[in-house]
């Protein structure tokens, strides 16, 4: 058994279809839509639902569209429906800050209901995020009740808050109760305490324990992301027994590419890929085919590290094992995709000082306030750069061309710095930058900047000389530009390296406000170098 840094394998999705086809040859057994499977002492107990409602909902979900193009067309259609209603003069012009979701006429409501009926909850979430508040709430009120919980899980946190605020207590409880334990854990922080308490009361003892476990782990850990739905089997049974066991169920948990092998105490022993069930004789034992040397995750492992392992080894799922060696859950590729997407968005927003959780259609006041900090920082740095320029008023008055060339120098330095900054931040996020190779990376990037500075410094110097060749100072101005360009490109690269490394040393996000800080350093430093050199050469 290997931990996160070791190698594991995955199984092609086509095997899922073959396995489902195989197990459905037996008599179906009624189960909740997404049950928890377990193996204990060779006997497997399952609980039958009180009715077939969950089964029917699962069948309906299978018919829903899963085509992004369908979602895009639906968004266009919904926007057109609202435009048509406005043309009919049925909208009263509500304040976006206090949206009224009731301003729908019968025609619009019927058309919207028809559009939403065939959409997957993830597509509905996508559409809600793309609509302004008053239209969003109007559409939200038409979403089928059985899909509300799934939509709440899929939408961004900023949009989720507005949707939850529009729902009463009973609606929230009904929506959340139908979710899996790990999905409920994702919503707990956004739900009112009384709703959380009532939902917990409706859970079984085992589900409450799972919910408490998921909530106890850090937000960015594997434990907070793991799925409790999995199939576990014993090692002392044959493949024929495993198949008989699987034939009792109408469906498997999503992304089931392997069955987990445990002992009587729930200790993890290994995994049996579904491929082995399909290609070997039914008389073979699980112990003879199971893989014991596979990747396992700890609940406290960082989710981003786990995502890198999934990407590196093409995993579909991986067992989560606690310190005592017990199987407590599994991490699946769908959660890993969410981790990668969220981290990418977080880095992009952090680079310019924005909050990735904000609603793009949020209130103007809240959106403005969220940007004040870095706008204020940028204003201060801009004033500092202007003071650098004012210190060389005398030189600029002698050679007016310097004022026209300053943006060129600063722009090249900023571009060089942003290239290095982006490369380093991305490499750090991928875990490619370590204490052992940081020094070599710094030397390499500085040498790249030096080479670029020489090449583009000469080109810039020749261009300036050509532009100002009629002036007696043309050649000297070209030389100043060439030298300043060289130094500034190297400066930009050095700052692009320094900013994320310093932020990391301070336990801050290396991408946080990086572009703002880099602009300050390259502008101020670039002006100082360029005008300082000009002062020396044009005395």
KADA-V681429 format. One record per residue. N is the residue number from 1. D_FIRST is the distance of its C-alpha to the first C-alpha in Angstrom with 2 decimals. Layout:
n d_first
N D_FIRST
N D_FIRST
This chain:
n d_first
1 0.00
2 3.79
3 6.87
4 10.13
5 11.34
6 8.93
7 9.86
8 9.58
9 12.54
10 15.35
11 18.12
12 21.82
13 23.84
14 26.24
15 23.88
16 24.31
17 28.03
18 27.78
19 25.60
20 27.97
21 30.89
22 29.52
23 28.84
24 32.14
25 34.05
26 33.76
27 35.67
28 34.53
29 33.80
30 34.86
31 32.19
32 32.17
33 31.57
34 27.99
35 26.91
36 23.87
37 22.25
38 20.72
39 20.29
40 21.55
41 22.79
42 23.29
43 25.75
44 25.40
45 28.02
46 29.15
47 32.05
48 34.89
49 36.59
50 40.20
51 41.33
52 40.29
53 40.66
54 37.00
55 36.85
56 39.92
57 38.64
58 35.48
59 37.77
60 39.92
61 37.03
62 36.13
63 39.65
64 39.46
65 39.62
66 36.54
67 38.51
68 38.86
69 42.30
70 43.39
71 42.42
72 44.39
73 47.39
74 47.15
75 47.27
76 50.32
77 51.92
78 51.37
79 52.88
80 55.80
81 56.32
82 56.76
83 59.09
84 61.13
85 61.45
86 62.69
87 65.21
88 66.41
89 67.07
90 64.97
91 62.92
92 64.53
93 62.87
94 60.55
95 59.37
96 55.78
97 55.14
98 56.03
99 55.06
100 56.65
101 54.52
102 57.44
103 59.48
104 58.70
105 61.42
106 60.99
107 60.65
108 57.87
109 56.02
110 56.22
111 55.07
112 52.12
113 51.02
114 51.19
115 49.08
116 46.37
117 46.18
118 44.07
119 41.76
120 38.07
121 37.38
122 35.58
123 38.76
124 40.95
125 39.03
126 39.60
127 43.28
128 43.73
129 42.41
130 44.95
131 47.93
132 50.23
133 50.22
134 53.17
135 52.01
136 48.41
137 49.52
138 51.86
139 49.07
140 46.69
141 49.28
142 49.23
143 45.48
144 44.72
145 43.69
146 40.60
147 39.32
148 40.14
149 36.85
150 34.84
151 37.24
152 36.89
153 33.13
154 33.70
155 36.59
156 36.47
157 36.98
158 40.55
159 41.59
160 39.73
161 41.90
162 45.09
163 44.05
164 43.11
165 46.39
166 48.30
167 46.88
168 48.17
169 46.13
170 46.21
171 45.13
172 42.11
173 41.03
174 41.45
175 39.51
176 36.51
177 36.32
178 35.31
179 32.18
180 28.57
181 27.28
182 25.33
183 28.50
184 30.70
185 28.67
186 29.42
187 33.12
188 33.57
189 34.74
190 37.43
191 38.75
192 41.58
193 40.56
194 42.65
195 40.92
196 37.47
197 38.76
198 40.24
199 37.15
200 35.04
201 37.65
202 37.17
203 33.42
204 32.03
205 30.59
206 27.03
207 27.80
208 29.44
209 26.43
210 24.27
211 27.00
212 27.24
213 23.51
214 23.68
215 26.87
216 25.53
217 23.15
218 24.65
219 26.01
220 23.91
221 20.54
222 17.77
223 18.85
224 22.34
225 21.32
226 18.83
227 20.07
228 20.27
229 21.19
230 18.55
231 18.39
232 16.33
233 16.95
234 16.72
235 15.25
236 18.69
237 20.69
238 21.92
239 21.89
240 25.52
241 24.79
242 22.26
243 25.02
244 27.59
245 25.55
246 25.20
247 28.90
248 29.84
249 29.01
250 31.05
251 28.37
252 24.68
253 23.36
254 23.68
255 21.00
256 19.28
257 17.58
258 14.90
259 14.98
260 12.33
261 11.98
262 12.71
263 14.69
264 18.22
265 17.41
266 15.30
267 12.00
268 9.09
269 7.89
270 7.14
271 9.82
272 13.10
273 14.84
274 18.51
275 19.53
276 18.45
277 20.80
278 23.56
279 23.63
280 22.99
281 25.42
282 25.44
283 25.39
284 21.89
285 19.45
286 16.34
287 14.40
288 15.74
289 14.68
290 11.48
291 8.50
292 5.28
293 3.98
294 5.11
295 6.52
296 6.92
297 10.30
298 12.27
299 15.78
300 17.43
301 15.97
302 18.93
303 19.48
304 20.91
305 17.86
306 15.84
307 18.78
308 18.60
309 15.01
310 16.28
311 19.28
312 17.70
313 15.33
314 17.71
315 15.53
316 17.29
317 14.98
318 11.66
319 10.57
320 11.74
321 10.49
322 13.01
323 13.23
324 13.62
325 10.34
326 12.64
327 12.47
328 15.43
329 15.79
330 14.85
331 16.13
332 18.24
333 20.03
334 23.37
335 22.47
336 21.20
337 24.57
338 26.34
339 24.60
340 25.63
341 29.11
342 29.67
343 28.68
344 30.93
345 33.78
346 33.31
347 33.57
348 36.59
349 38.40
350 37.56
351 39.02
352 42.42
353 42.10
354 41.73
355 39.82
356 37.39
357 37.86
358 41.61
359 43.36
360 45.16
361 48.06
362 48.04
363 51.28
364 53.09
365 53.42
366 49.75
367 48.74
368 51.34
369 50.30
370 46.65
371 47.81
372 50.28
373 48.11
374 47.29
375 50.72
376 52.23
377 50.13
378 51.15
379 54.79
380 54.75
381 53.22
382 55.76
383 58.60
384 57.27
385 57.25
386 60.79
387 61.93
388 60.64
389 62.79
390 65.82
391 65.73
392 66.77
393 69.57
394 72.04
395 70.07
396 69.45
397 73.17
398 74.02
399 71.56
400 71.10
401 68.74
402 66.05
403 65.73
404 65.05
405 62.43
406 60.38
407 58.22
408 57.35
409 56.01
410 54.06
411 52.64
412 51.32
413 49.71
414 48.08
415 46.76
416 45.30
417 43.67
418 42.21
419 40.68
420 38.97
421 38.02
422 36.42
423 34.47
424 33.17
425 32.33
426 30.40
427 28.51
428 27.70
429 26.47
430 24.13
431 22.78
432 24.56
433 26.85
434 25.66
435 27.73
436 27.47
437 28.98
438 31.30
439 34.25
440 34.03
441 33.82
442 36.89
443 38.85
444 38.07
445 39.14
446 42.26
447 43.23
448 42.82
449 45.04
450 47.53
451 47.84
452 48.24
453 50.74
454 52.81
455 52.88
456 53.58
457 55.78
458 58.07
459 58.12
460 58.92
461 61.55
462 63.28
463 63.28
464 64.87
465 67.38
466 68.28
467 68.69
468 70.86
469 72.57
470 75.97
471 75.45
472 76.25
473 72.89
474 70.92
475 69.55
476 68.68
477 67.03
478 64.90
479 63.87
480 62.94
481 60.86
482 59.02
483 58.20
484 57.27
485 55.00
486 53.18
487 52.70
488 51.77
489 49.08
490 47.50
491 47.96
492 46.31
493 43.23
494 43.09
495 43.32
496 40.71
497 38.33
498 39.55
499 39.42
500 35.66
501 34.76
502 37.18
503 36.02
504 32.39
505 33.62
506 35.41
507 32.26
508 33.91
509 32.85
510 33.63
511 35.24
512 37.47
513 41.09
514 40.35
515 43.09
516 45.68
517 45.07
518 45.00
519 48.27
520 49.93
521 48.99
522 49.86
523 53.10
524 54.36
525 53.27
526 54.50
527 57.91
528 58.25
529 57.55
530 59.71
531 62.65
532 62.39
533 62.70
534 65.56
535 67.35
536 67.18
537 68.42
538 71.03
539 72.84
